[in-house]
Amino acid sequence: MVRTVVRDVFFLAQKSEPATKDDLGTVQDLLDTLQANTDHCVGMAANMIGVRKNVIAVQMGMVNAAMLNPVIVKKTGPYEAEEGCLSLEGVRRTIRYQEIEVEYQDIHFCKHRQKYSGWIAQIIQHECDHLNGIII
C-alpha cells in the first residue's frame, strides 16, 4: 500500500527500533511507496512513511531492494556530497563514503554482509542516517 510521506522533522529525528517479522507489512508498504515515487526518489526509510522501524528500501538499478536492520560496519573514501530528501525541501551538504560494508537481514530474516560503492552506497548511507534520527 502506498503511504503518505512524513515531513514532520520531530518525528524523523527519532531513532528507529529493530524490525521483526511483524513488520513485513511495513516492508511492502515502503517498497510500494518508493515505487510510487521513483521519478524523484531513490531510497526510503520506514520512518518516512510513519513507522519507526529499522527498514530501508533502495533503488538498485531496475530493482527496489529492502534491507531490515541494516548497520554500516565499514566505510572508506570520504567525500562531500549534496543530497535532497523526499521528506524535506532543498539540498544539504554532508560527508559520505565511496565504499561501505553493510550487515542486514533480507525479507526472510536471513543475514547478509555486503559491500557497496558509489551511488548505491550513498543512498544506503542516507537511509541509514534516517534510521538513526539524522536528518540530511
N, C-alpha and C positions, 0 to 999 in steps of 0.2 A: 504494500500500500504506500503510495506517495504521501509523504508528510510535509507539513509547512516547515520552512527553515526558521530556526530560532535566531533572533537578533538581540536577545537580552544579554548584555555584557556581564551582568552579575551572575546569571546562570552559567554562561560559558566559562567564567573564571573559576568555577568549582571543579575540583578533581573528580574524575570518574572512578567507578568501582569495578572490580573484576567481573567479567562476563561469565555466565553459566549457561547450561543447556536451556534454562528457562528464557534466555534472551534470543533464541533463534528467530523469533518473530521480528525482533528489532533488527537483526542482521538483514533479513529480507526487506524490511521497510527501508533500511539505509541504502541497500543496493538499488531498490526501486526509485528512491528519491535521487540518488546520484544519476541514474539513467535518465530520469526526467529532466535533469539539469545539465546534461552532458555537453550542451552547446556552450556553457560558460563555467563549468566546474569539473575538476579532475580528481577530486577526492573529498571525502566527508568523514566526520567523526560522529558517533551516536549522539553526543550532546547537541549537535547541530539540528537534530530532529527531536530534541527534548528528552533524551534518555541518557542519564549519566552512567554509562557502562563503557568498558574498555573494548570498543569495537570501532574499526575503521573500514572504509571502503575506498579502494584506489583504482583508478583507471590505468590499466596496464596494457597499452596497445588497444586491441579490439575487445578486450575482456575487462570487466569490473570484478576485482577480487576483494573478498572480505578477509580481514585479519582480526582475530579475537585475542585480547590480552597481549598486544604487541609491546615489546621492550627493545629499544635500541641498545645493543650490548657493545658495539664497537663503531667508531666513526673516525674517518681520516680525510684530510684535504679540505680544511675550512675555506670558505669563500663567502663574500657578501652577496645577498640576493634581495630582490624586491618581490614581495608577494601580496596578492589580494586574497580576499576571503569572501565566500558567499554570504557569511553572516555579518560582515562588516563592510562599510563603504571605504573606498580608496585603497592605496597600496602602502606597505610599510617595509622598511629595510630590516634585515635580520641576518644572522650568521647561519649558514648551512654547511653540510659536509658532502663532498663529492661521492664518497663511498661509505656505506653503512652496513652493519650486520644486524639482523633483527631476529629475535626469538618470538614466535607467536603460535597460536593454535588456529587450525582451519575450522570450517563449519562442523566437522565431525569430532572436534576437540583433539585431533592428532597434533602433536608438537612438531614444529619446524624451526630450523635455523637457516637463514638465507642471506646472501649478500645482494645488495642493490647499489646501483650507481646512477649518476646523472639525474635526469628529470624525475624518474620514479623514486629515487632516494629522497629528492627534495619534497615530493608530495607526502611520502611516508613521514618525514620529519615534521612537516606542518601539521598533519593529522595527529601524530603522537603528542605534539605540543597541546593540541586541543584537549586530549585526554588528561593532561596534567594541569589544565586550567590556564595554560599560557596562550594568550590571545595575540596573534600576529596579523 
